């Protein structure tokens, strides 16, 4: 596999020098577009104080230009100017952070269908996949597609993050239905029998349940 950008080469070297270290976890976020993947990673970086001051200032300014009251943390991973302007993630964005007890390399996979091949790139080195689902929309086609690809490449651990629960008033019935729908699909493709699947209700924007 070729690692074209300086960031990808740096993370590749880092992951290989630490590949025998059990404290390193490589994981990816995936799911349908606008399910909150980039926001989740942005929140993790923000909460672990990984963001440089000038970077935070830049995304704060960009957020204000867009008329947002709060800082748009998804901009931390939307690294290309073109995708920032469109508000989507096209390429795979890699980031590194540490909690003091464990090190992490995270890959933010694109949600658009035409960029599914980029998701496979992210999945090829991941130990865990976080499948995000918008609580308002439930399990979508791209949710199923990314889950199936994660199964094909052999990712052993799946976390289904039911995001934006704050927008449905943390409704238990909505959460339970999404979990049931996803499990039904997972059983159809053999994912439920072969993988460790966990469900978490959350709000990446507010940092709830992170």
C-alpha positions in Angstrom: 0.0 0.0 0.0 1.3 3.5 -0.9 1.1 6.3 1.6 1.1 9.5 -0.4 0.9 12.3 2.1 3.4 13.2 4.7 0.8 12.6 7.4 0.0 9.1 6.1 3.7 8.2 6.0 4.2 9.5 9.5 1.3 7.5 10.8 2.4 4.4 8.9 5.9 4.6 10.5 4.4 5.3 13.9 2.0 2.3 13.7 4.8 -0.1 12.6 7.2 1.0 15.3 4.5 0.4 17.9 2.7 -2.6 16.3 3.9 -4.9 19.1 2.6 -2.5 21.8 -0.7 -3.6 23.1 -1.4 -0.1 24.3 -1.8 1.1 20.7 -5.3 0.9 19.2 -6.0 1.7 15.5 -9.7 2.3 14.9 -11.8 3.9 12.2 -15.1 5.8 12.1 -17.5 5.1 9.3 -21.2 5.2 8.4 -23.4 7.3 6.2 -22.7 10.9 5.4 -23.6 13.5 8.1 -23.9 10.8 10.8 -21.3 12.7 12.8 -18.0 10.8 12.2 -15.8 13.9 11.9 -17.5 15.5 14.9 -16.9 12.4 17.0 -13.1 12.5 16.2 -13.0 16.2 16.7 -14.6 15.8 20.1 -12.1 13.1 21.1 -9.2 15.3 20.1 -10.7 18.3 21.9 -11.4 16.4 25.1 -7.9 14.9 25.2 -6.4 18.4 24.6 -4.7 17.2 21.4 -5.6 20.3 19.4 -3.0 23.0 19.0 -4.0 26.6 19.9 -3.6 28.0 16.4 -5.6 25.1 14.9 -8.4 25.7 17.3 -8.3 29.4 16.4 -8.5 28.6 12.7 -11.6 26.3 13.0 -13.2 28.8 15.4 -12.9 31.5 12.7 -14.2 29.1 10.0 -17.2 28.2 12.2 -18.0 31.9 12.7 -17.9 32.5 9.0 -20.4 29.7 8.6 -22.7 31.4 11.1 -22.2 28.8 13.8 -22.4 29.7 17.5 -20.3 26.8 18.6 -16.9 25.6 17.2 -17.4 23.0 14.5 -15.1 20.2 15.7 -15.6 18.2 12.5 -13.3 20.7 10.8 -10.3 19.1 12.6 -10.5 16.1 10.4 -11.8 17.6 7.2 -8.3 18.5 6.1 -8.7 19.3 2.4 -9.9 22.9 1.6 -12.3 21.6 -1.0 -14.1 19.3 1.4 -14.1 22.0 4.1 -16.0 24.3 1.6 -18.4 21.5 0.8 -18.8 20.4 4.4 -18.0 16.7 3.6 -15.1 14.3 4.1 -13.6 13.0 0.8 -10.2 11.5 1.7 -9.4 9.4 4.8 -8.3 11.7 7.6 -5.8 10.2 10.1 -5.2 11.6 13.6 -3.2 10.4 16.6 -3.9 11.0 20.3 -3.2 9.6 23.7 -5.1 9.4 27.0 -2.0 8.8 29.1 -2.8 5.1 29.5 -3.3 4.2 25.8 -2.3 5.5 22.3 -4.7 5.8 19.4 -4.5 6.2 15.7 -7.9 7.1 14.3 -9.1 7.1 10.7 -12.1 9.1 9.6 -13.6 7.3 6.5 -15.7 9.3 4.0 -19.5 8.7 4.2 -20.4 9.4 0.5 -21.1 6.3 -1.6 -18.7 7.3 -4.4 -15.8 7.4 -1.9 -16.4 3.9 -0.4 -13.0 2.7 -1.7 -11.4 5.2 0.7 -13.2 3.5 3.6 -11.5 0.2 2.6 -8.1 1.9 2.9 -8.9 3.0 6.4 -10.3 -0.5 7.3 -7.2 -2.3 6.1 -5.2 -1.5 9.3 -8.0 -1.0 11.8 -8.4 -3.1 14.9 -11.9 -1.7 15.7 -14.6 0.0 13.7 -17.0 2.6 15.0 -20.2 2.5 12.9 -22.1 5.8 13.4 -25.8 5.9 13.0 -27.9 9.1 13.1 -30.6 8.4 15.7 -33.1 10.4 13.5 -32.5 8.3 10.4 -31.7 4.8 11.7 -29.8 2.1 9.7 -29.2 3.3 6.1 -27.7 1.7 3.0 -24.3 3.2 3.6 -24.4 1.9 7.2 -24.9 -1.6 5.9 -22.3 -1.2 3.2 -19.6 -0.1 5.6 -20.5 -2.8 8.1 -20.3 -5.4 5.4 -16.9 -4.1 4.3 -15.6 -4.1 7.9 -16.7 -7.7 8.1 -15.0 -8.6 4.9 -11.6 -7.1 5.9 -11.8 -9.0 9.2 -12.2 -6.2 11.8 -12.9 -8.1 15.0 -14.5 -5.4 17.1 -17.5 -3.3 16.1 -18.9 -0.4 18.1 -22.3 0.8 16.9 -22.5 4.4 18.0 -26.1 5.7 17.9 -25.3 9.4 17.5 -27.4 12.6 17.9 -29.5 11.1 20.6 -29.9 14.6 22.0 -32.0 15.4 18.8 -34.5 12.7 19.7 -34.6 13.6 23.4 -32.7 10.4 24.3 -35.7 8.3 23.4 -35.2 4.7 24.6 -37.6 3.3 22.1 -35.8 4.9 19.1 -32.4 3.6 20.4 -33.8 0.0 21.0 -35.3 -0.1 17.4 -32.0 1.0 15.8 -30.1 -1.7 17.8 -32.6 -4.4 16.8 -32.5 -3.3 13.1 -28.7 -3.4 13.0 -28.5 -6.8 14.8 -31.0 -8.2 12.3 -28.8 -7.1 9.4 -25.6 -8.2 11.2 -27.1 -11.7 11.5 -28.0 -11.8 7.8 -24.4 -11.3 6.7 -22.8 -13.3 9.5 -21.4 -10.3 11.3 -23.1 -10.9 14.6 -21.8 -14.5 14.9 -18.2 -13.6 13.9 -17.6 -10.3 15.6 -17.7 -8.5 18.9 -20.5 -5.9 18.6 -21.3 -3.3 21.2 -23.9 -0.5 21.1 -23.5 3.0 22.6 -26.1 5.8 22.6 -24.3 9.2 22.4 -24.0 12.8 21.3 -20.7 13.5 19.6 -21.5 17.2 19.5 -22.1 17.5 23.2 -19.6 14.8 24.3 -22.3 12.7 25.9 -21.3 9.0 26.6 -17.9 9.5 25.0 
